[in-house]
Amino acid sequence: MKVTPDIPAPSGILEAALYVDDLDAAERFYGEILALEKIQRVTDRHVFFRVGSSVLLLFNAEETQKPPGNPDLPVPPHGAQGPGHVCLVLSRTQIDTMRKHLLDWNIPVDAEFDWPNGARSLYVRDPSGNSVEFAEGHLWG
C-alpha cells in the first residue's frame, strides 16, 4: 500500500447505511427491539438512529434513488440491492443478554462464535434481511 503523507486519514466512520424495504418494520426492529435512539424519520424515505458517536442510516432504496428534492441539501441519489451488514459493539456479557432478548422476540440467531483472537460475535437478520452482528470491540484489534 502506498502511503501519501499529504492525504489526511479519517478518524472514524460517522455514519453507515443499510437499505430496507419496510421502514415501519425497520423502525420497530432498531428502535423498539434493539432500543437505539431514533434521531429522525422522513415519511417513507429514511429513519436514522444514534449508535454511540455514529449514526445508522436506514433508507428505503427506492426513495433514495430519486434525485434530491431540496436544492439546499443536494445529496446525490444512492442505494443498494440485496442484504447489507452492520456490526454493533457490545461486551461479551451484553452479547449474552442481547441473545436472550432477541430470542424472546422470536428473532433467530444466524450464527454465534468466537473469532481466533477470542472476540465473540452474534449474528441475526433485520426484517429486510440485512445481517446485524453484535461483536466485542477487540474483534479488529
Contacts in CASP RR format, 6 or more apart in sequence:
PFRMAT RR
TARGET T0000
AUTHOR 0000-0000-0000
METHOD contacts of the structure
MODEL  1
MKVTPDIPAPSGILEAALYVDDLDAAERFYGEILALEKIQRVTDRHVFFR
VGSSVLLLFNAEETQKPPGNPDLPVPPHGAQGPGHVCLVLSRTQIDTMRK
HLLDWNIPVDAEFDWPNGARSLYVRDPSGNSVEFAEGHLWG
13 54 0 8 1.000
14 54 0 8 1.000
14 55 0 8 1.000
15 54 0 8 1.000
15 55 0 8 1.000
15 56 0 8 1.000
15 57 0 8 1.000
16 54 0 8 1.000
16 55 0 8 1.000
16 56 0 8 1.000
16 57 0 8 1.000
16 86 0 8 1.000
17 56 0 8 1.000
17 57 0 8 1.000
17 58 0 8 1.000
17 59 0 8 1.000
17 78 0 8 1.000
17 79 0 8 1.000
17 80 0 8 1.000
18 56 0 8 1.000
18 57 0 8 1.000
18 58 0 8 1.000
18 59 0 8 1.000
18 84 0 8 1.000
18 86 0 8 1.000
18 126 0 8 1.000
18 128 0 8 1.000
18 130 0 8 1.000
19 58 0 8 1.000
19 59 0 8 1.000
19 60 0 8 1.000
19 61 0 8 1.000
19 64 0 8 1.000
19 79 0 8 1.000
19 80 0 8 1.000
19 81 0 8 1.000
19 82 0 8 1.000
19 84 0 8 1.000
19 128 0 8 1.000
19 130 0 8 1.000
20 26 0 8 1.000
20 58 0 8 1.000
20 59 0 8 1.000
20 60 0 8 1.000
20 61 0 8 1.000
20 126 0 8 1.000
20 127 0 8 1.000
20 128 0 8 1.000
20 130 0 8 1.000
21 60 0 8 1.000
21 61 0 8 1.000
21 128 0 8 1.000
22 127 0 8 1.000
22 128 0 8 1.000
23 41 0 8 1.000
23 44 0 8 1.000
23 45 0 8 1.000
23 46 0 8 1.000
23 47 0 8 1.000
23 58 0 8 1.000
23 60 0 8 1.000
25 127 0 8 1.000
25 128 0 8 1.000
26 47 0 8 1.000
26 58 0 8 1.000
26 126 0 8 1.000
26 127 0 8 1.000
26 128 0 8 1.000
27 38 0 8 1.000
27 41 0 8 1.000
27 47 0 8 1.000
27 58 0 8 1.000
28 127 0 8 1.000
29 126 0 8 1.000
29 127 0 8 1.000
30 36 0 8 1.000
30 47 0 8 1.000
30 49 0 8 1.000
30 56 0 8 1.000
30 58 0 8 1.000
30 126 0 8 1.000
31 37 0 8 1.000
31 38 0 8 1.000
31 49 0 8 1.000
33 101 0 8 1.000
33 102 0 8 1.000
33 105 0 8 1.000
33 107 0 8 1.000
34 88 0 8 1.000
34 132 0 8 1.000
36 49 0 8 1.000
36 50 0 8 1.000
36 51 0 8 1.000
36 56 0 8 1.000
37 49 0 8 1.000
37 50 0 8 1.000
38 47 0 8 1.000
38 48 0 8 1.000
38 49 0 8 1.000
39 48 0 8 1.000
39 49 0 8 1.000
39 50 0 8 1.000
39 55 0 8 1.000
40 46 0 8 1.000
40 47 0 8 1.000
40 48 0 8 1.000
41 47 0 8 1.000
41 48 0 8 1.000
44 60 0 8 1.000
44 63 0 8 1.000
45 59 0 8 1.000
45 60 0 8 1.000
45 63 0 8 1.000
45 64 0 8 1.000
46 57 0 8 1.000
46 58 0 8 1.000
46 59 0 8 1.000
46 60 0 8 1.000
46 63 0 8 1.000
46 64 0 8 1.000
47 58 0 8 1.000
48 55 0 8 1.000
48 56 0 8 1.000
48 57 0 8 1.000
48 58 0 8 1.000
49 55 0 8 1.000
49 56 0 8 1.000
49 58 0 8 1.000
50 56 0 8 1.000
51 88 0 8 1.000
56 86 0 8 1.000
59 78 0 8 1.000
59 79 0 8 1.000
61 79 0 8 1.000
61 80 0 8 1.000
61 81 0 8 1.000
64 77 0 8 1.000
64 78 0 8 1.000
64 79 0 8 1.000
65 77 0 8 1.000
65 78 0 8 1.000
65 79 0 8 1.000
66 77 0 8 1.000
67 77 0 8 1.000
68 74 0 8 1.000
68 75 0 8 1.000
68 76 0 8 1.000
68 77 0 8 1.000
83 125 0 8 1.000
83 128 0 8 1.000
83 129 0 8 1.000
83 130 0 8 1.000
83 131 0 8 1.000
84 129 0 8 1.000
84 130 0 8 1.000
84 131 0 8 1.000
85 130 0 8 1.000
85 131 0 8 1.000
85 132 0 8 1.000
85 133 0 8 1.000
86 130 0 8 1.000
86 131 0 8 1.000
86 132 0 8 1.000
86 133 0 8 1.000
87 121 0 8 1.000
87 133 0 8 1.000
87 134 0 8 1.000
87 135 0 8 1.000
87 139 0 8 1.000
88 132 0 8 1.000
88 133 0 8 1.000
88 134 0 8 1.000
88 135 0 8 1.000
89 134 0 8 1.000
89 135 0 8 1.000
89 136 0 8 1.000
89 137 0 8 1.000
90 98 0 8 1.000
90 134 0 8 1.000
90 135 0 8 1.000
90 136 0 8 1.000
91 136 0 8 1.000
92 120 0 8 1.000
92 136 0 8 1.000
94 134 0 8 1.000
95 120 0 8 1.000
95 121 0 8 1.000
95 122 0 8 1.000
95 134 0 8 1.000
95 135 0 8 1.000
95 136 0 8 1.000
98 122 0 8 1.000
98 134 0 8 1.000
99 109 0 8 1.000
99 112 0 8 1.000
99 122 0 8 1.000
102 109 0 8 1.000
102 124 0 8 1.000
103 109 0 8 1.000
107 124 0 8 1.000
107 125 0 8 1.000
108 124 0 8 1.000
108 125 0 8 1.000
109 122 0 8 1.000
109 123 0 8 1.000
109 124 0 8 1.000
110 123 0 8 1.000
110 124 0 8 1.000
110 125 0 8 1.000
110 131 0 8 1.000
111 121 0 8 1.000
111 122 0 8 1.000
111 123 0 8 1.000
112 120 0 8 1.000
112 121 0 8 1.000
112 122 0 8 1.000
112 123 0 8 1.000
113 120 0 8 1.000
113 121 0 8 1.000
114 120 0 8 1.000
114 121 0 8 1.000
115 121 0 8 1.000
115 139 0 8 1.000
117 138 0 8 1.000
117 139 0 8 1.000
117 141 0 8 1.000
118 136 0 8 1.000
118 138 0 8 1.000
119 135 0 8 1.000
119 136 0 8 1.000
119 137 0 8 1.000
119 138 0 8 1.000
119 139 0 8 1.000
120 135 0 8 1.000
120 136 0 8 1.000
121 133 0 8 1.000
121 134 0 8 1.000
121 135 0 8 1.000
121 136 0 8 1.000
121 139 0 8 1.000
122 133 0 8 1.000
122 134 0 8 1.000
122 135 0 8 1.000
123 131 0 8 1.000
123 132 0 8 1.000
123 133 0 8 1.000
123 134 0 8 1.000
124 131 0 8 1.000
124 132 0 8 1.000
125 131 0 8 1.000
125 132 0 8 1.000
126 132 0 8 1.000
END
